[in-house]
Amino acid sequence: MCINESQQDHRWYYNLKYLVTGVLFGIVFVKAEVISWFRIQEMFRLQSFHMYGIIGSAVLVGMLSVWIIKALKINTIHGEEITFSDKKFNKGQVYGGLIFGLGWGLTGACPGPLFAQIGLGATVVTVTLLSAIAGTWVYGRFRQQLPH
């Protein structure tokens, strides 16, 4: 069970809101050119500020949101408490970040936009999606042996 996992039991259609949010998020990604392989390559080649601006604004919105949740002690829409736990730094995060960044640079896709890219007709991205799923499985399988 996750720290902030809901203790309430919900019907199957309760999850439809996540589908709608994901579709809307995908549309925003397409319109903002976040899923564009060319935009991602521009970012890694330091040729454009576009992606850095989007990532930076997302970080600022996240920081502001967490600060507001903590300051106002906001609960979930069902009244459950939202808790934050301290995270400890470890060298595995550096290795994971390097592998993630290398994959992002080589494929021109990170996990979020994969589905939007496939939805736009870039079916070759299915290979990237299957690789991401396989990598997640491998991590889960060997997690205990990895540096944490």
C-alpha positions in Angstrom: 0.0 0.0 0.0 1.3 3.4 -0.9 1.5 6.2 1.7 -1.3 8.3 0.1 -3.3 5.4 -1.4 -7.0 5.8 -0.8 -8.5 3.6 1.9 -11.9 3.8 0.3 -13.3 1.2 -2.1 -14.5 2.6 -5.4 -16.4 1.2 -8.4 -14.6 0.6 -11.8 -15.9 3.8 -13.4 -14.2 5.8 -10.7 -11.0 5.4 -12.7 -12.5 6.9 -15.9 -11.4 10.4 -14.6 -7.8 9.2 -15.0 -8.5 8.2 -18.6 -10.1 11.6 -19.4 -7.2 13.4 -17.6 -4.6 11.3 -19.6 -6.3 12.1 -22.9 -6.4 15.8 -22.1 -2.8 15.7 -21.0 -1.9 14.0 -24.3 -3.6 16.7 -26.3 -1.7 19.4 -24.4 1.5 17.5 -25.0 0.8 17.4 -28.8 -0.2 21.1 -29.0 2.8 22.2 -27.0 5.1 20.0 -29.1 6.4 18.2 -26.0 6.2 14.9 -27.8 8.1 16.1 -30.9 11.3 14.1 -31.5 12.8 17.3 -33.1 12.0 19.4 -30.0 13.6 16.8 -27.7 16.7 16.6 -29.9 16.9 20.4 -29.9 16.9 20.3 -26.1 19.7 17.7 -25.8 21.8 19.6 -28.4 21.2 22.9 -26.4 19.7 24.5 -29.5 16.4 25.6 -28.1 14.9 26.8 -24.8 11.4 25.4 -25.6 11.7 22.1 -23.6 13.7 23.7 -20.8 10.9 26.3 -20.4 8.2 23.6 -20.2 10.2 21.4 -17.8 11.1 24.4 -15.7 7.5 25.7 -15.5 6.4 22.2 -14.5 8.9 22.1 -11.7 7.8 25.5 -10.5 4.1 24.5 -10.6 5.0 21.3 -8.7 6.9 23.2 -6.0 4.2 25.7 -5.6 1.5 23.0 -5.4 3.4 21.1 -2.7 4.0 24.2 -0.7 0.2 25.1 -0.9 -0.8 21.6 0.1 1.5 21.7 3.1 0.8 25.3 4.1 -3.0 24.9 3.9 -3.1 21.2 5.0 -5.2 20.4 2.0 -6.9 16.9 2.0 -7.9 14.8 -1.0 -11.3 15.3 -2.5 -12.5 12.5 -0.3 -11.2 14.2 2.9 -8.2 11.9 3.3 -4.9 13.4 4.6 -2.1 14.0 2.1 1.3 13.1 3.6 4.9 13.7 2.4 7.8 11.5 3.4 11.4 12.5 3.4 13.5 11.0 0.5 17.0 9.9 1.0 19.6 10.3 -1.7 21.4 7.3 -3.0 23.8 6.5 -5.8 21.3 4.3 -7.6 19.3 7.5 -8.4 22.4 8.8 -10.3 22.7 5.5 -12.3 18.9 5.5 -13.0 18.9 9.1 -14.1 21.8 8.5 -16.5 20.1 5.4 -18.0 16.8 7.3 -18.3 18.5 10.3 -19.9 20.4 8.1 -22.3 17.2 6.4 -23.3 15.3 9.7 -23.7 18.1 11.1 -25.8 18.3 8.0 -28.1 14.6 7.5 -28.6 13.4 11.0 -28.4 10.7 10.0 -25.9 10.2 9.7 -22.2 7.4 7.6 -20.7 4.7 10.3 -20.5 4.5 11.1 -24.2 4.9 7.6 -25.5 1.1 6.9 -25.8 0.5 10.3 -27.4 3.2 9.6 -30.0 1.7 6.2 -30.7 -1.8 7.8 -30.9 -0.4 10.3 -33.5 0.6 7.3 -35.7 4.3 7.0 -34.8 3.9 3.2 -34.3 7.6 2.6 -34.2 7.4 4.1 -30.7 5.8 0.9 -29.7 9.3 -0.6 -29.5 10.2 2.2 -27.0 7.1 1.5 -25.0 7.8 -2.3 -24.9 11.4 -1.5 -23.9 10.2 0.8 -21.1 7.9 -1.9 -19.8 10.7 -4.5 -20.0 13.0 -2.2 -18.2 10.5 -1.6 -15.4 10.0 -5.4 -15.1 13.8 -6.0 -14.9 14.1 -3.3 -12.2 11.3 -4.9 -10.2 12.8 -8.3 -10.6 16.4 -7.3 -9.5 15.5 -4.4 -7.2 16.9 -6.1 -4.1 20.3 -6.6 -5.7 20.6 -3.1 -7.0 22.3 -0.2 -5.1 19.8 1.8 -3.1 
